[in-house]
Amino acid sequence: MDSIYIALAAVALFAGFFDAIAGGGGLLTLPALFIAGIDPLAAMATNKFQASSASASAVWAFARKRMIDWRADWPMACLSFIGGVTGAMSISMLDRYVLESVVPIMLIAVAAYFAFTPTLSSQERKQRLSSVAFTLAVVPAIGFYDGIFGPGTGSFFMVACTLLLGQPLMQAICRSKLLNACCNLGALTVFACSGAIVWPLALIMAVSAIIGAQLGARCALHFGPRLVKPLLIAVCCLMATKLMLSTGHPVAQWLHRL
């Protein structure tokens, strides 16, 4: 059991690092928990705890550098939290097969958007949606998705901030980390009330994820878009590939028939 805990702690460390920069850490930790033989509901709850710890740690690192605009972002943060709560409460009500089929396509679209938009990293773009509309419609929708499924939430927040609000990449990263942390905490609240969290494992993974998130946030601040943009593209593509090859996805079923 000790060796399993050590292995999962190492996975959480790497996941926290990548999640702080480009999102997608859950696609490392959740399958690792399944492989370790953790009950699916307990695995999701435990993963949400360590993910919440990592995202909150990344927010703290950015906030210390005064890169979080609390006055402007608190309404979005509240609605992201509510979205995470409602998503986690609705897990049994929506067809996960639809999400598993659609999300890889969305992730590839995110990667393509960043890959073919060379000015995205350093310049503001035209705002396509008002802050009020973004707060009321986009933020709770992505938060809901995080509560019910999760993979790619940070990337979706990031591309929404750049594409719809016209924010430069580093500013979008900071806001996306705050919103991601809030919907994580919302979903975690529901899971904690269900009693499904494996606390010893969750705490060990959380400590590792926090360390990884601190390292990732520092790398993002130091290297800026030079590191963030290619890593974001790579993470989105890897997440999309992982989901498409999962059992039950149409692509995996098609490959199995060949």
Secondary structure as the mmCIF struct_conf table of DSSP 4:
data_model
#
loop_
_struct_conf.conf_type_id
_struct_conf.id
_struct_conf.beg_label_comp_id
_struct_conf.beg_label_asym_id
_struct_conf.beg_label_seq_id
_struct_conf.end_label_comp_id
_struct_conf.end_label_asym_id
_struct_conf.end_label_seq_id
HELX_RH_AL_P HELX_RH_AL_P1 ASP A 2 ALA A 22
BEND BEND1 GLY A 23 GLY A 23
TURN_TY1_P TURN_TY1_P1 GLY A 25 GLY A 25
HELX_RH_AL_P HELX_RH_AL_P2 GLY A 26 ILE A 35
TURN_TY1_P TURN_TY1_P2 ALA A 36 GLY A 37
HELX_RH_AL_P HELX_RH_AL_P3 PRO A 40 ARG A 64
TURN_TY1_P TURN_TY1_P3 LYS A 65 ARG A 66
HELX_RH_AL_P HELX_RH_AL_P4 TRP A 70 MET A 89
TURN_TY1_P TURN_TY1_P4 SER A 90 MET A 93
BEND BEND2 LEU A 94 LEU A 94
HELX_RH_AL_P HELX_RH_AL_P5 ARG A 96 ALA A 115
TURN_TY1_P TURN_TY1_P5 PHE A 116 PHE A 116
HELX_RH_3T_P HELX_RH_3T_P1 PRO A 118 SER A 121
TURN_TY1_P TURN_TY1_P6 SER A 122 SER A 122
BEND BEND3 GLN A 123 GLN A 123
BEND BEND4 LEU A 129 LEU A 129
HELX_RH_AL_P HELX_RH_AL_P6 SER A 131 ALA A 133
HELX_RH_PI_P HELX_RH_PI_P1 PHE A 134 VAL A 138
HELX_RH_AL_P HELX_RH_AL_P7 VAL A 139 ILE A 148
TURN_TY1_P TURN_TY1_P7 PHE A 149 PHE A 149
TURN_TY1_P TURN_TY1_P8 PRO A 151 GLY A 152
HELX_RH_AL_P HELX_RH_AL_P8 THR A 153 LEU A 164
BEND BEND5 LEU A 165 LEU A 165
HELX_RH_AL_P HELX_RH_AL_P9 LEU A 169 SER A 194
TURN_TY1_P TURN_TY1_P9 GLY A 195 GLY A 195
HELX_RH_AL_P HELX_RH_AL_P10 TRP A 199 PHE A 223
TURN_TY1_P TURN_TY1_P10 GLY A 224 GLY A 224
HELX_RH_AL_P HELX_RH_AL_P11 PRO A 225 MET A 244
TURN_TY1_P TURN_TY1_P11 LEU A 245 LEU A 245
BEND BEND6 SER A 246 SER A 246
TURN_TY1_P TURN_TY1_P12 THR A 247 GLY A 248
HELX_RH_AL_P HELX_RH_AL_P12 PRO A 250 ARG A 257
#
